[in-house]
Amino acid sequence: MAVAEAEVAHRAASDAELIAWVDEHDTVLGALPRAELRSRGLIGRGTFILLFNAAGELCVHRRTLSKAVYPGYWDIAAGGMVAAGETYGQSAKRELAEELGIRDAVLRAHGRFFFDQPENRIWCAVFSAVSDAPLILQPEEVLEARFMTLEDAQLDTRRRPYCPDSLLALEHYLANR
């Protein structure tokens, strides 16, 4: 299967995946497919994992063009939607392993916040991790990745399109580290 076909198949599967459906107070109401949450303007749960190396540099990556939300944007956090029956921590561990291939890093929690934009309403949990393990990028989700100083990453957000939800996650991390 060609890369583009694999990305389309991955997107269709993830749109059908059951996601934790919550209210404005982060109380679980049930589970719905990701696409239905977005189309109905309902709220899901998401995780954001800021990955640092031992030198203190932050991993930034570029999302694939097939992503439903912010395609081709740069992202300062790995992460994704919390599956039905999954905790924020379980989701963060799974997403970090899936997107960047990091499996044994210790996750540190930095609290939660609510992000509210059309087609992207989520309760967000912020985590950080430190690892020098080699990155293994998930081709359906990540085009490229690199580490840079936190200062350089913040400057880069003024030059390139970055996901607004992960920028808010970074602000939350900086305020709660």
Z-matrix of the N, CA and C atoms (Angstrom, degrees):
N
C 1 1.452
C 2 1.523 1 108.47
N 3 1.300 2 118.18 1 134.46
C 4 1.463 3 123.24 2 179.43
C 5 1.529 4 109.48 3 -68.79
N 6 1.327 5 116.44 4 158.37
C 7 1.462 6 121.30 5 -178.56
C 8 1.520 7 111.50 6 -57.09
N 9 1.330 8 118.44 7 -45.53
C 10 1.471 9 121.23 8 -179.81
C 11 1.526 10 110.86 9 -61.12
N 12 1.333 11 116.85 10 -41.39
C 13 1.470 12 119.77 11 178.43
C 14 1.521 13 110.86 12 -65.80
N 15 1.329 14 116.87 13 -38.99
C 16 1.465 15 121.08 14 178.31
C 17 1.524 16 110.20 15 -63.42
N 18 1.345 17 117.27 16 -40.39
C 19 1.462 18 120.75 17 178.84
C 20 1.519 19 111.07 18 -64.61
N 21 1.323 20 117.84 19 -41.09
C 22 1.469 21 121.39 20 178.70
C 23 1.523 22 110.00 21 -64.51
N 24 1.330 23 117.32 22 -42.98
C 25 1.461 24 121.05 23 178.90
C 26 1.525 25 110.59 24 -64.39
N 27 1.348 26 116.41 25 -41.31
C 28 1.463 27 120.58 26 178.77
C 29 1.525 28 110.69 27 -63.30
N 30 1.331 29 116.66 28 -42.69
C 31 1.468 30 120.50 29 -179.95
C 32 1.521 31 110.89 30 -64.17
N 33 1.321 32 118.03 31 -42.40
C 34 1.467 33 121.37 32 178.86
C 35 1.523 34 110.36 33 -62.52
N 36 1.336 35 117.07 34 -41.46
C 37 1.462 36 120.48 35 179.19
C 38 1.522 37 110.77 36 -66.49
N 39 1.345 38 117.41 37 -41.86
C 40 1.458 39 119.31 38 -178.83
C 41 1.528 40 111.59 39 -71.35
N 42 1.330 41 118.25 40 -31.22
C 43 1.464 42 120.31 41 176.29
C 44 1.527 43 111.25 42 -65.20
N 45 1.345 44 117.32 43 -30.08
C 46 1.463 45 121.82 44 -179.13
C 47 1.530 46 111.98 45 -87.05
N 48 1.322 47 117.69 46 -14.95
C 49 1.456 48 122.60 47 -179.45
C 50 1.528 49 110.10 48 -59.74
N 51 1.329 50 116.95 49 137.61
C 52 1.465 51 120.47 50 179.13
C 53 1.525 52 109.98 51 -79.48
N 54 1.322 53 114.48 52 126.29
C 55 1.465 54 123.43 53 -176.10
C 56 1.525 55 108.86 54 -113.29
N 57 1.337 56 115.73 55 146.16
C 58 1.462 57 120.75 56 175.85
C 59 1.524 58 109.07 57 -61.25
N 60 1.327 59 116.39 58 123.75
C 61 1.467 60 123.85 59 178.39
C 62 1.508 61 107.34 60 -102.20
N 63 1.338 62 117.43 61 125.09
C 64 1.460 63 122.34 62 -176.30
C 65 1.521 64 110.76 63 -130.70
N 66 1.336 65 115.36 64 168.51
C 67 1.467 66 119.99 65 176.69
C 68 1.527 67 109.65 66 -98.73
N 69 1.328 68 116.45 67 -172.49
C 70 1.470 69 121.93 68 -177.21
C 71 1.519 70 113.37 69 -63.50
N 72 1.341 71 117.07 70 -14.09
C 73 1.472 72 121.87 71 179.98
C 74 1.520 73 111.58 72 -104.96
N 75 1.335 74 117.32 73 8.81
C 76 1.467 75 124.28 74 179.91
C 77 1.530 76 112.49 75 69.04
N 78 1.318 77 116.34 76 27.79
C 79 1.464 78 121.33 77 174.85
C 80 1.524 79 108.31 78 -89.60
N 81 1.328 80 116.58 79 129.24
C 82 1.465 81 120.86 80 -177.94
C 83 1.522 82 110.29 81 -67.10
N 84 1.338 83 115.29 82 128.35
C 85 1.463 84 122.32 83 178.22
C 86 1.529 85 111.46 84 -106.01
N 87 1.329 86 116.85 85 -20.72
C 88 1.456 87 121.16 86 -177.76
C 89 1.514 88 109.77 87 158.14
N 90 1.336 89 114.66 88 -151.44
C 91 1.462 90 121.44 89 -179.76
C 92 1.513 91 108.75 90 -141.04
N 93 1.326 92 115.65 91 137.29
C 94 1.465 93 121.54 92 179.89
C 95 1.522 94 109.55 93 -140.27
N 96 1.335 95 117.25 94 156.95
C 97 1.465 96 119.00 95 173.31
C 98 1.532 97 110.23 96 -61.86
N 99 1.313 98 115.57 97 144.49
C 100 1.469 99 122.35 98 -179.25
C 101 1.532 100 112.05 99 -50.97
N 102 1.339 101 116.77 100 -46.56
C 103 1.466 102 120.87 101 -178.18
C 104 1.521 103 111.25 102 -61.99
N 105 1.322 104 117.67 103 -37.08
C 106 1.461 105 120.49 104 179.35
C 107 1.528 106 111.20 105 -69.58
N 108 1.328 107 117.02 106 -40.32
C 109 1.474 108 119.81 107 176.21
C 110 1.521 109 109.65 108 -55.39
N 111 1.329 110 116.29 109 -48.02
C 112 1.466 111 120.50 110 -177.44
C 113 1.524 112 111.48 111 -66.95
N 114 1.328 113 116.99 112 -46.99
C 115 1.472 114 119.80 113 -175.14
C 116 1.522 115 111.90 114 -65.84
N 117 1.314 116 117.72 115 -30.93
C 118 1.469 117 121.60 116 -179.78
C 119 1.524 118 113.07 117 -92.96
N 120 1.327 119 117.28 118 -1.60
C 121 1.463 120 120.79 119 179.31
C 122 1.517 121 113.14 120 69.22
N 123 1.333 122 116.43 121 28.95
C 124 1.463 123 121.02 122 -179.87
C 125 1.521 124 110.34 123 -89.24
N 126 1.304 125 116.76 124 171.05
C 127 1.457 126 122.53 125 -173.71
C 128 1.528 127 110.32 126 -104.89
N 129 1.328 128 115.16 127 132.69
C 130 1.458 129 121.83 128 173.62
C 131 1.516 130 109.70 129 -115.57
N 132 1.314 131 115.12 130 -174.37
C 133 1.461 132 121.18 131 175.80
C 134 1.517 133 109.11 132 -113.72
N 135 1.321 134 116.34 133 144.85
C 136 1.457 135 120.96 134 178.36
C 137 1.511 136 111.39 135 -140.52
N 138 1.327 137 114.93 136 159.47
C 139 1.458 138 120.77 137 177.35
C 140 1.524 139 110.03 138 -122.09
N 141 1.315 140 115.42 139 149.67
C 142 1.459 141 123.54 140 177.68
C 143 1.519 142 107.22 141 -132.61
N 144 1.333 143 116.57 142 121.97
C 145 1.451 144 121.48 143 -178.76
C 146 1.519 145 109.04 144 -118.41
N 147 1.308 146 116.23 145 114.38
C 148 1.462 147 122.32 146 176.22
C 149 1.525 148 106.86 147 -86.22
N 150 1.321 149 116.36 148 114.25
C 151 1.459 150 121.50 149 -177.89
C 152 1.519 151 109.69 150 -99.87
N 153 1.320 152 115.22 151 123.91
C 154 1.460 153 122.30 152 177.80
C 155 1.524 154 109.29 153 -114.02
N 156 1.324 155 117.02 154 152.97
C 157 1.461 156 119.93 155 169.64
C 158 1.526 157 107.66 156 -94.17
N 159 1.336 158 116.84 157 176.62
C 160 1.469 159 120.36 158 -176.57
C 161 1.520 160 112.25 159 -63.83
N 162 1.336 161 117.72 160 -22.42
C 163 1.469 162 121.57 161 177.52
C 164 1.531 163 111.95 162 -79.46
N 165 1.343 164 117.08 163 -3.12
C 166 1.458 165 120.72 164 179.23
C 167 1.514 166 114.40 165 87.57
N 168 1.333 167 116.68 166 9.23
C 169 1.466 168 120.11 167 178.81
C 170 1.524 169 110.02 168 -83.52
N 171 1.327 170 115.52 169 145.48
C 172 1.454 171 123.55 170 -178.12
C 173 1.523 172 110.57 171 -94.05
N 174 1.322 173 116.84 172 137.30
C 175 1.456 174 121.40 173 176.04
C 176 1.527 175 108.99 174 -82.06
N 177 1.311 176 116.79 175 123.36
C 178 1.466 177 122.09 176 172.81
C 179 1.522 178 106.99 177 -115.75
N 180 1.302 179 116.04 178 145.55
C 181 1.464 180 118.88 179 -179.65
C 182 1.524 181 109.97 180 -141.42
N 183 1.320 182 113.85 181 161.03
C 184 1.462 183 120.38 182 179.07
C 185 1.511 184 109.06 183 -105.79
N 186 1.329 185 115.71 184 131.00
C 187 1.462 186 122.45 185 -179.54
C 188 1.531 187 110.48 186 -75.85
N 189 1.321 188 115.91 187 150.91
C 190 1.462 189 119.82 188 177.69
C 191 1.523 190 109.87 189 -67.92
N 192 1.318 191 115.12 190 160.59
C 193 1.462 192 121.32 191 -179.66
C 194 1.527 193 112.39 192 -74.11
N 195 1.324 194 117.57 193 -11.81
C 196 1.468 195 120.85 194 -180.00
C 197 1.528 196 113.09 195 -88.81
N 198 1.307 197 118.28 196 -3.26
C 199 1.464 198 120.77 197 -179.89
C 200 1.532 199 109.68 198 -63.89
N 201 1.334 200 116.43 199 139.53
C 202 1.465 201 121.49 200 -179.04
C 203 1.528 202 111.68 201 -69.42
N 204 1.317 203 116.62 202 -33.92
C 205 1.463 204 122.06 203 -178.79
C 206 1.528 205 108.30 204 -118.49
N 207 1.317 206 116.38 205 129.03
C 208 1.469 207 124.21 206 178.67
C 209 1.536 208 112.88 207 55.12
N 210 1.331 209 118.45 208 51.88
C 211 1.471 210 120.02 209 178.65
C 212 1.523 211 111.54 210 -64.29
N 213 1.338 212 115.66 211 134.50
C 214 1.457 213 121.45 212 178.14
C 215 1.517 214 114.89 213 77.28
N 216 1.322 215 117.73 214 -3.17
C 217 1.462 216 120.85 215 179.60
C 218 1.524 217 110.31 216 -74.60
N 219 1.304 218 115.34 217 157.59
C 220 1.459 219 121.75 218 171.31
C 221 1.518 220 108.12 219 -82.73
N 222 1.314 221 115.38 220 153.01
C 223 1.462 222 121.04 221 -175.58
C 224 1.514 223 108.82 222 -139.13
N 225 1.302 224 116.95 223 136.34
C 226 1.459 225 120.03 224 179.34
C 227 1.520 226 111.99 225 -100.13
N 228 1.321 227 116.31 226 5.52
C 229 1.459 228 119.88 227 179.34
C 230 1.523 229 110.18 228 -142.41
N 231 1.312 230 115.61 229 137.66
C 232 1.458 231 119.99 230 167.44
C 233 1.525 232 105.50 231 -75.08
N 234 1.313 233 116.71 232 163.72
C 235 1.458 234 117.77 233 175.64
C 236 1.498 235 112.42 234 147.94
N 237 1.305 236 114.24 235 -173.82
C 238 1.451 237 119.83 236 -178.56
C 239 1.506 238 110.99 237 174.06
N 240 1.309 239 114.52 238 -165.15
C 241 1.460 240 121.50 239 -176.41
C 242 1.529 241 110.76 240 -79.35
N 243 1.329 242 115.23 241 145.06
C 244 1.459 243 121.83 242 177.61
C 245 1.525 244 108.09 243 -81.69
N 246 1.317 245 116.14 244 123.30
C 247 1.465 246 121.12 245 179.59
C 248 1.526 247 110.66 246 -71.07
N 249 1.319 248 115.52 247 156.25
C 250 1.466 249 121.24 248 176.92
C 251 1.530 250 108.93 249 -55.75
N 252 1.327 251 116.65 250 133.77
C 253 1.452 252 122.24 251 178.36
C 254 1.516 253 115.01 252 80.28
N 255 1.318 254 117.37 253 2.14
C 256 1.452 255 122.83 254 -177.62
C 257 1.527 256 109.59 255 -102.36
N 258 1.326 257 117.95 256 145.02
C 259 1.463 258 121.09 257 172.62
C 260 1.520 259 108.87 258 -83.75
N 261 1.326 260 115.83 259 166.56
C 262 1.459 261 119.48 260 175.00
C 263 1.535 262 110.31 261 -57.85
N 264 1.320 263 116.82 262 -44.87
C 265 1.462 264 120.85 263 -178.84
C 266 1.518 265 112.80 264 -62.85
N 267 1.317 266 117.40 265 -42.51
C 268 1.470 267 120.94 266 178.04
C 269 1.525 268 110.35 267 -62.74
N 270 1.322 269 116.25 268 -42.00
C 271 1.459 270 120.68 269 178.53
C 272 1.522 271 111.11 270 -62.87
N 273 1.323 272 117.07 271 -44.73
C 274 1.466 273 120.88 272 -179.30
C 275 1.527 274 110.84 273 -60.82
N 276 1.311 275 116.86 274 -44.33
C 277 1.471 276 121.05 275 179.14
C 278 1.530 277 110.43 276 -62.34
N 279 1.333 278 116.94 277 -44.67
C 280 1.469 279 121.76 278 179.75
C 281 1.525 280 111.04 279 -63.96
N 282 1.328 281 116.95 280 -47.38
C 283 1.467 282 121.24 281 -177.18
C 284 1.527 283 111.98 282 -64.50
N 285 1.321 284 118.03 283 -40.53
C 286 1.457 285 121.02 284 179.07
C 287 1.531 286 110.26 285 -63.23
N 288 1.325 287 116.37 286 -39.48
C 289 1.471 288 120.76 287 178.25
C 290 1.528 289 110.84 288 -69.38
N 291 1.333 290 117.34 289 -43.34
C 292 1.466 291 120.68 290 -177.95
C 293 1.521 292 112.31 291 -66.76
N 294 1.319 293 117.09 292 -50.05
C 295 1.466 294 120.66 293 -172.12
C 296 1.520 295 113.92 294 -77.61
N 297 1.337 296 116.82 295 -41.12
C 298 1.465 297 120.05 296 -172.64
C 299 1.526 298 113.49 297 -119.56
N 300 1.338 299 117.90 298 -2.25
C 301 1.461 300 121.23 299 177.78
C 302 1.518 301 114.64 300 74.65
N 303 1.313 302 117.76 301 15.01
C 304 1.468 303 121.91 302 -179.67
C 305 1.530 304 107.93 303 -93.38
N 306 1.348 305 116.51 304 115.30
C 307 1.465 306 120.49 305 -171.59
C 308 1.532 307 115.12 306 -111.25
N 309 1.310 308 118.54 307 -27.23
C 310 1.467 309 119.03 308 -171.83
C 311 1.527 310 114.34 309 -112.82
N 312 1.293 311 118.27 310 12.92
C 313 1.469 312 120.44 311 -178.90
C 314 1.525 313 110.26 312 -74.65
N 315 1.306 314 115.20 313 144.28
C 316 1.465 315 121.34 314 175.48
C 317 1.525 316 107.93 315 -79.89
N 318 1.327 317 115.97 316 128.20
C 319 1.469 318 120.95 317 179.22
C 320 1.519 319 109.94 318 -92.53
N 321 1.309 320 115.41 319 135.64
C 322 1.469 321 121.37 320 175.71
C 323 1.523 322 107.85 321 -114.50
N 324 1.325 323 117.45 322 126.74
C 325 1.466 324 122.46 323 -178.00
C 326 1.527 325 110.80 324 -83.03
N 327 1.352 326 114.81 325 143.09
C 328 1.465 327 121.04 326 -179.75
C 329 1.526 328 111.46 327 -129.52
N 330 1.316 329 117.31 328 24.87
C 331 1.457 330 120.43 329 175.17
C 332 1.518 331 113.63 330 92.34
N 333 1.330 332 114.10 331 -173.25
C 334 1.468 333 121.19 332 -176.06
C 335 1.516 334 110.27 333 -133.01
N 336 1.349 335 114.76 334 161.09
C 337 1.463 336 121.60 335 174.37
C 338 1.523 337 107.98 336 -152.47
N 339 1.324 338 115.61 337 163.18
C 340 1.461 339 121.31 338 179.25
C 341 1.521 340 108.83 339 -103.87
N 342 1.337 341 116.48 340 129.40
C 343 1.463 342 122.88 341 177.77
C 344 1.517 343 107.23 342 -113.43
N 345 1.327 344 117.07 343 127.55
C 346 1.458 345 120.24 344 -172.94
C 347 1.527 346 111.09 345 -133.46
N 348 1.339 347 115.68 346 99.33
C 349 1.456 348 122.88 347 172.26
C 350 1.522 349 107.09 348 -134.58
N 351 1.326 350 117.66 349 154.65
C 352 1.472 351 118.51 350 177.28
C 353 1.540 352 110.21 351 -54.65
N 354 1.298 353 116.21 352 136.17
C 355 1.470 354 124.91 353 -179.42
C 356 1.519 355 113.81 354 65.76
N 357 1.327 356 118.31 355 9.14
C 358 1.466 357 120.70 356 177.67
C 359 1.525 358 109.29 357 -153.77
N 360 1.325 359 114.84 358 72.65
C 361 1.464 360 121.42 359 178.65
C 362 1.521 361 107.39 360 -108.02
N 363 1.334 362 115.96 361 110.79
C 364 1.461 363 119.07 362 -175.34
C 365 1.523 364 112.79 363 -144.17
N 366 1.328 365 113.69 364 144.32
C 367 1.446 366 121.18 365 165.14
C 368 1.513 367 105.28 366 -84.99
N 369 1.321 368 116.45 367 127.30
C 370 1.456 369 122.12 368 -170.61
C 371 1.528 370 110.98 369 -116.33
N 372 1.322 371 116.11 370 132.26
C 373 1.467 372 121.98 371 172.48
C 374 1.521 373 107.46 372 -108.49
N 375 1.327 374 115.80 373 132.91
C 376 1.451 375 121.91 374 -176.50
C 377 1.529 376 109.53 375 -106.31
N 378 1.332 377 115.19 376 132.51
C 379 1.457 378 122.55 377 177.98
C 380 1.523 379 108.55 378 -131.21
N 381 1.325 380 115.55 379 159.70
C 382 1.461 381 120.29 380 169.44
C 383 1.518 382 107.72 381 -131.82
N 384 1.327 383 114.53 382 157.74
C 385 1.462 384 121.59 383 178.07
C 386 1.516 385 108.03 384 -150.14
N 387 1.334 386 115.56 385 156.42
C 388 1.458 387 121.79 386 176.83
C 389 1.519 388 107.37 387 -123.84
N 390 1.331 389 115.93 388 129.36
C 391 1.460 390 120.65 389 178.37
C 392 1.519 391 110.03 390 -157.59
N 393 1.330 392 114.89 391 141.97
C 394 1.457 393 121.57 392 172.35
C 395 1.530 394 110.80 393 -109.59
N 396 1.327 395 116.78 394 11.02
C 397 1.457 396 120.63 395 177.06
C 398 1.520 397 108.83 396 -64.21
N 399 1.324 398 117.72 397 150.33
C 400 1.468 399 119.04 398 178.41
C 401 1.526 400 110.89 399 -63.93
N 402 1.316 401 115.70 400 140.92
C 403 1.463 402 120.55 401 177.20
C 404 1.521 403 109.50 402 -75.50
N 405 1.325 404 115.41 403 137.31
C 406 1.463 405 122.08 404 173.12
C 407 1.522 406 105.04 405 -122.31
N 408 1.322 407 116.33 406 101.62
C 409 1.460 408 121.60 407 -172.28
C 410 1.524 409 111.48 408 -79.07
N 411 1.328 410 115.90 409 136.32
C 412 1.461 411 121.96 410 175.44
C 413 1.529 412 107.18 411 -78.65
N 414 1.333 413 118.60 412 111.88
C 415 1.471 414 120.39 413 -172.16
C 416 1.520 415 114.46 414 -63.32
N 417 1.317 416 118.60 415 -24.77
C 418 1.469 417 120.78 416 178.88
C 419 1.526 418 112.56 417 -75.60
N 420 1.343 419 116.57 418 -15.93
C 421 1.459 420 119.75 419 -174.58
C 422 1.522 421 114.37 420 -121.50
N 423 1.339 422 117.35 421 -29.92
C 424 1.463 423 121.08 422 -171.41
C 425 1.525 424 110.59 423 -125.99
N 426 1.337 425 116.53 424 122.63
C 427 1.465 426 121.63 425 178.17
C 428 1.523 427 112.38 426 -81.94
N 429 1.313 428 116.24 427 -42.51
C 430 1.456 429 121.47 428 -178.12
C 431 1.520 430 108.62 429 -159.96
N 432 1.342 431 115.39 430 159.90
C 433 1.463 432 120.36 431 179.31
C 434 1.517 433 108.94 432 -149.25
N 435 1.320 434 114.80 433 153.20
C 436 1.465 435 120.40 434 176.07
C 437 1.530 436 108.70 435 -157.77
N 438 1.313 437 114.97 436 159.42
C 439 1.464 438 121.02 437 175.96
C 440 1.516 439 108.86 438 -100.23
N 441 1.329 440 116.04 439 142.46
C 442 1.462 441 121.54 440 175.97
C 443 1.524 442 108.44 441 -149.07
N 444 1.311 443 115.72 442 160.84
C 445 1.456 444 118.57 443 178.29
C 446 1.530 445 108.79 444 -61.53
N 447 1.286 446 115.98 445 155.45
C 448 1.464 447 120.75 446 178.50
C 449 1.527 448 110.22 447 -59.58
N 450 1.314 449 116.82 448 -39.25
C 451 1.463 450 121.06 449 179.17
C 452 1.535 451 111.02 450 -64.19
N 453 1.331 452 116.21 451 -44.18
C 454 1.465 453 119.82 452 178.52
C 455 1.529 454 111.03 453 -65.36
N 456 1.314 455 116.65 454 -38.50
C 457 1.471 456 120.21 455 178.18
C 458 1.533 457 109.75 456 -62.86
N 459 1.329 458 116.89 457 -42.96
C 460 1.456 459 119.61 458 179.33
C 461 1.529 460 111.09 459 -64.67
N 462 1.318 461 117.91 460 -38.01
C 463 1.469 462 120.86 461 175.73
C 464 1.525 463 110.65 462 -65.88
N 465 1.325 464 116.56 463 -39.98
C 466 1.464 465 120.93 464 -178.58
C 467 1.527 466 111.57 465 -63.39
N 468 1.324 467 117.15 466 -28.98
C 469 1.469 468 119.85 467 -179.82
C 470 1.527 469 111.52 468 -66.49
N 471 1.312 470 117.33 469 -15.75
C 472 1.471 471 121.11 470 177.92
C 473 1.523 472 111.67 471 -89.24
N 474 1.347 473 116.59 472 -14.41
C 475 1.466 474 121.36 473 -176.61
C 476 1.521 475 113.80 474 -104.44
N 477 1.315 476 117.42 475 -26.66
C 478 1.461 477 121.57 476 -175.57
C 479 1.527 478 109.44 477 -127.11
N 480 1.325 479 116.77 478 160.03
C 481 1.473 480 118.40 479 176.31
C 482 1.533 481 110.76 480 -74.36
N 483 1.320 482 116.36 481 122.50
C 484 1.464 483 123.56 482 177.28
C 485 1.526 484 108.70 483 -117.11
N 486 1.308 485 115.68 484 151.49
C 487 1.470 486 121.10 485 179.18
C 488 1.528 487 109.26 486 -63.47
N 489 1.335 488 117.29 487 122.90
C 490 1.467 489 119.14 488 -177.20
C 491 1.525 490 113.34 489 -65.05
N 492 1.333 491 118.01 490 -30.38
C 493 1.457 492 119.17 491 179.79
C 494 1.532 493 110.87 492 -69.26
N 495 1.339 494 117.51 493 -38.07
C 496 1.469 495 118.35 494 179.25
C 497 1.536 496 110.81 495 -74.37
N 498 1.329 497 117.72 496 -28.19
C 499 1.472 498 118.92 497 174.30
C 500 1.522 499 110.47 498 -64.06
N 501 1.322 500 116.26 499 -38.92
C 502 1.460 501 120.00 500 175.89
C 503 1.530 502 110.53 501 -67.10
N 504 1.338 503 116.79 502 -35.56
C 505 1.464 504 120.60 503 175.82
C 506 1.526 505 110.39 504 -62.09
N 507 1.335 506 117.10 505 -40.78
C 508 1.460 507 120.45 506 177.36
C 509 1.528 508 110.79 507 -62.90
N 510 1.318 509 116.82 508 -44.90
C 511 1.472 510 120.41 509 177.14
C 512 1.521 511 110.58 510 -58.14
N 513 1.329 512 115.65 511 -42.49
C 514 1.475 513 120.58 512 179.28
C 515 1.526 514 110.35 513 -64.01
N 516 1.323 515 116.90 514 -43.37
C 517 1.467 516 121.82 515 177.64
C 518 1.535 517 110.06 516 -59.36
N 519 1.325 518 117.05 517 -49.25
C 520 1.467 519 120.97 518 -177.59
C 521 1.522 520 111.71 519 -61.14
N 522 1.309 521 117.09 520 -34.25
C 523 1.461 522 121.51 521 179.82
C 524 1.532 523 112.75 522 -78.95
N 525 1.337 524 117.04 523 -18.39
C 526 1.468 525 120.30 524 -172.36
C 527 1.535 526 113.70 525 -126.43
N 528 1.323 527 117.87 526 21.56
C 529 1.481 528 117.75 527 -179.53
C 530 1.503 529 111.73 528 -87.56
